[in-house]
Amino acid sequence: MTWKMLKPAEKLCDRLWPTSEQKLPHEIIKLNDESAAVVIDIDGVDYILTMQEVPRQRPRPASN
């Protein structure tokens, strides 16, 4: 069974990569089946972001 948080975490990493002059690649850490941690290098400082799917999704505007 694949871990459902891997693709969203990879997508986040792909979007963050061009925003800073990273020295190290991002790391994705599996915290549990429902959450992930992403370690990112922003301007030479490591940060950790946690990701979890929101159980009650916010309403999205209708697209025509």
PEFEN-V166505 format. One line per field, one symbol per residue. psi: psi as a letter, one per 40 degrees, with the letter a starting at -180 (. if undefined). burial: 1 if it has 24 or more other C-alpha atoms within 12 Angstrom, else 0. Layout:
# PEFEN-V166505
psi->???
burial->???
This chain:
# PEFEN-V166505
psi->hiheeddddddddddddeeigidiiihhhhdadeiihhhihhfehhihhihhhhdhiiiiihh.
burial->0000110011011000000000000111000000011111100000001010000000000000
